[in-house]
Amino acid sequence: MRILPRAIDERFLAYRLKSTSIAGIVGGCAAIGLFAYRYYFEHTWNWDLFAISLTIVGAKLAAMTWYFLSE
């Protein structure tokens, strides 16, 4: 187990945090964009994409509120 602290340092964890955040934002934007495309061009409501979009936006707002109030 001594090899793990040398292989994983603070820079690696910071890059992982940033990449995970970017991936979440891109995934949320893709879900919202796909929902909007299907609504405006195909004139259908896709409730599963709507639910995913609301979940992502709600989780982001809850995390922002938590970090704002806890500091």
Z-matrix of the N, CA and C atoms (Angstrom, degrees):
N
C 1 1.442
C 2 1.514 1 112.66
N 3 1.292 2 118.42 1 -5.31
C 4 1.460 3 119.88 2 -179.90
C 5 1.526 4 111.90 3 -73.64
N 6 1.312 5 117.58 4 -17.64
C 7 1.462 6 119.47 5 -179.53
C 8 1.533 7 111.68 6 -75.91
N 9 1.328 8 118.22 7 -27.30
C 10 1.462 9 120.47 8 -178.31
C 11 1.519 10 113.63 9 -63.84
N 12 1.330 11 121.04 10 -46.07
C 13 1.469 12 118.43 11 179.13
C 14 1.521 13 113.23 12 -61.76
N 15 1.321 14 117.51 13 -30.33
C 16 1.468 15 119.40 14 177.92
C 17 1.526 16 111.46 15 -76.18
N 18 1.323 17 117.44 16 -32.41
C 19 1.458 18 121.28 17 -177.46
C 20 1.521 19 112.35 18 -82.59
N 21 1.332 20 116.15 19 -30.15
C 22 1.461 21 120.22 20 -177.47
C 23 1.525 22 108.00 21 -114.89
N 24 1.325 23 116.32 22 112.03
C 25 1.458 24 119.68 23 178.51
C 26 1.526 25 109.84 24 -120.17
N 27 1.312 26 116.26 25 -172.80
C 28 1.464 27 120.69 26 -176.21
C 29 1.522 28 112.40 27 -65.15
N 30 1.306 29 117.49 28 -34.54
C 31 1.475 30 119.58 29 178.67
C 32 1.517 31 111.07 30 -63.85
N 33 1.344 32 116.91 31 -41.30
C 34 1.459 33 120.55 32 178.12
C 35 1.526 34 110.60 33 -61.27
N 36 1.320 35 117.04 34 -44.37
C 37 1.464 36 119.98 35 -179.91
C 38 1.529 37 111.31 36 -66.91
N 39 1.321 38 117.84 37 -36.48
C 40 1.469 39 120.80 38 177.31
C 41 1.529 40 110.49 39 -66.26
N 42 1.336 41 117.67 40 -40.71
C 43 1.463 42 120.56 41 178.12
C 44 1.524 43 110.64 42 -66.05
N 45 1.329 44 116.56 43 -39.13
C 46 1.465 45 120.48 44 178.59
C 47 1.526 46 110.78 45 -64.71
N 48 1.320 47 117.26 46 -41.07
C 49 1.460 48 121.28 47 178.17
C 50 1.529 49 110.91 48 -63.46
N 51 1.323 50 116.12 49 -44.76
C 52 1.469 51 120.24 50 -179.59
C 53 1.525 52 111.32 51 -66.14
N 54 1.332 53 117.45 52 -42.75
C 55 1.469 54 120.05 53 -178.88
C 56 1.518 55 111.36 54 -67.94
N 57 1.332 56 117.35 55 -36.37
C 58 1.459 57 120.50 56 177.49
C 59 1.525 58 110.53 57 -66.68
N 60 1.316 59 117.10 58 -39.92
C 61 1.460 60 121.14 59 177.95
C 62 1.527 61 110.94 60 -63.96
N 63 1.315 62 116.46 61 -45.15
C 64 1.466 63 120.07 62 179.00
C 65 1.521 64 110.65 63 -63.88
N 66 1.317 65 117.57 64 -41.20
C 67 1.464 66 120.71 65 179.03
C 68 1.519 67 111.18 66 -63.38
N 69 1.321 68 117.60 67 -39.80
C 70 1.463 69 120.42 68 177.28
C 71 1.515 70 112.48 69 -65.05
N 72 1.318 71 116.91 70 -41.44
C 73 1.465 72 120.74 71 178.94
C 74 1.522 73 110.88 72 -65.79
N 75 1.325 74 117.12 73 -43.65
C 76 1.470 75 120.56 74 179.04
C 77 1.521 76 110.83 75 -64.98
N 78 1.328 77 117.39 76 -41.34
C 79 1.465 78 120.55 77 177.90
C 80 1.517 79 112.02 78 -63.48
N 81 1.329 80 116.59 79 -41.91
C 82 1.465 81 120.46 80 177.02
C 83 1.510 82 112.51 81 -63.77
N 84 1.325 83 116.33 82 -44.29
C 85 1.470 84 119.99 83 178.09
C 86 1.528 85 111.44 84 -64.19
N 87 1.329 86 116.98 85 -37.07
C 88 1.462 87 119.91 86 177.83
C 89 1.523 88 111.12 87 -66.00
N 90 1.327 89 117.75 88 -41.31
C 91 1.467 90 120.71 89 178.83
C 92 1.524 91 110.86 90 -65.38
N 93 1.324 92 116.96 91 -44.06
C 94 1.468 93 120.52 92 178.79
C 95 1.524 94 110.87 93 -65.66
N 96 1.331 95 116.39 94 -41.36
C 97 1.472 96 120.30 95 178.66
C 98 1.519 97 112.21 96 -64.69
N 99 1.311 98 117.56 97 -41.66
C 100 1.461 99 120.67 98 178.17
C 101 1.523 100 111.28 99 -66.41
N 102 1.333 101 117.10 100 -39.71
C 103 1.459 102 120.13 101 175.80
C 104 1.524 103 110.56 102 -61.89
N 105 1.334 104 117.28 103 -45.24
C 106 1.465 105 121.10 104 -179.90
C 107 1.528 106 111.07 105 -64.34
N 108 1.332 107 117.73 106 -39.96
C 109 1.462 108 120.58 107 178.28
C 110 1.522 109 111.17 108 -61.96
N 111 1.325 110 115.51 109 -46.97
C 112 1.469 111 118.38 110 -179.51
C 113 1.515 112 111.81 111 -67.04
N 114 1.326 113 117.67 112 -31.23
C 115 1.463 114 120.13 113 179.12
C 116 1.531 115 111.35 114 -74.39
N 117 1.323 116 117.53 115 -47.26
C 118 1.470 117 120.37 116 -174.65
C 119 1.528 118 113.74 117 -79.55
N 120 1.325 119 117.98 118 -34.70
C 121 1.459 120 119.43 119 -174.91
C 122 1.524 121 113.58 120 -101.30
N 123 1.316 122 118.19 121 -34.66
C 124 1.464 123 120.98 122 179.63
C 125 1.517 124 112.38 123 -100.47
N 126 1.341 125 116.94 124 -9.10
C 127 1.470 126 123.58 125 177.96
C 128 1.524 127 112.38 126 56.79
N 129 1.333 128 115.94 127 40.63
C 130 1.458 129 121.00 128 176.00
C 131 1.525 130 109.19 129 -127.85
N 132 1.329 131 115.11 130 145.10
C 133 1.459 132 121.04 131 174.95
C 134 1.520 133 107.67 132 -91.28
N 135 1.308 134 116.10 133 123.22
C 136 1.451 135 120.74 134 177.10
C 137 1.527 136 107.24 135 -106.28
N 138 1.320 137 115.77 136 96.28
C 139 1.460 138 120.74 137 -170.36
C 140 1.517 139 113.40 138 -68.25
N 141 1.328 140 118.32 139 -29.37
C 142 1.458 141 118.76 140 178.92
C 143 1.526 142 111.43 141 -68.45
N 144 1.333 143 117.81 142 -40.21
C 145 1.467 144 120.19 143 175.85
C 146 1.524 145 111.34 144 -67.56
N 147 1.322 146 116.75 145 -35.14
C 148 1.461 147 120.83 146 176.90
C 149 1.528 148 110.37 147 -63.62
N 150 1.323 149 116.99 148 -42.95
C 151 1.459 150 121.21 149 179.53
C 152 1.534 151 111.33 150 -65.93
N 153 1.325 152 116.65 151 -41.15
C 154 1.462 153 120.44 152 177.73
C 155 1.522 154 110.50 153 -63.54
N 156 1.316 155 117.03 154 -43.28
C 157 1.463 156 121.20 155 179.34
C 158 1.524 157 111.34 156 -62.41
N 159 1.325 158 117.07 157 -44.59
C 160 1.465 159 119.90 158 178.45
C 161 1.526 160 111.94 159 -65.10
N 162 1.324 161 117.50 160 -37.00
C 163 1.455 162 120.95 161 178.33
C 164 1.524 163 111.05 162 -64.39
N 165 1.322 164 117.03 163 -44.00
C 166 1.462 165 120.51 164 -179.82
C 167 1.520 166 110.86 165 -65.54
N 168 1.327 167 117.24 166 -45.52
C 169 1.460 168 120.70 167 179.61
C 170 1.526 169 110.52 168 -65.14
N 171 1.321 170 117.73 169 -41.84
C 172 1.456 171 120.97 170 179.23
C 173 1.521 172 112.53 171 -64.58
N 174 1.326 173 117.17 172 -41.54
C 175 1.461 174 120.58 173 178.81
C 176 1.527 175 110.94 174 -65.80
N 177 1.317 176 116.88 175 -40.10
C 178 1.468 177 120.57 176 178.68
C 179 1.528 178 110.67 177 -64.38
N 180 1.332 179 117.23 178 -44.97
C 181 1.462 180 120.21 179 179.82
C 182 1.525 181 111.51 180 -67.13
N 183 1.329 182 117.33 181 -37.76
C 184 1.461 183 120.10 182 177.98
C 185 1.526 184 111.26 183 -65.33
N 186 1.323 185 117.20 184 -41.63
C 187 1.463 186 120.27 185 178.37
C 188 1.525 187 111.04 186 -65.91
N 189 1.330 188 117.11 187 -40.94
C 190 1.467 189 119.75 188 178.41
C 191 1.522 190 110.56 189 -63.65
N 192 1.324 191 117.23 190 -41.46
C 193 1.470 192 120.66 191 178.37
C 194 1.515 193 110.90 192 -65.42
N 195 1.330 194 117.99 193 -43.23
C 196 1.449 195 121.68 194 179.92
C 197 1.535 196 110.86 195 -60.24
N 198 1.333 197 116.28 196 -48.34
C 199 1.465 198 119.29 197 -178.92
C 200 1.528 199 111.68 198 -66.46
N 201 1.318 200 117.66 199 -34.76
C 202 1.457 201 121.16 200 178.62
C 203 1.528 202 111.43 201 -67.01
N 204 1.325 203 117.33 202 -42.40
C 205 1.461 204 121.08 203 -177.47
C 206 1.528 205 113.64 204 -80.94
N 207 1.321 206 117.90 205 -23.96
C 208 1.463 207 120.00 206 -177.12
C 209 1.517 208 113.19 207 -85.30
N 210 1.312 209 118.99 208 -13.50
C 211 1.475 210 120.14 209 -179.73
C 212 1.480 211 112.25 210 -96.88
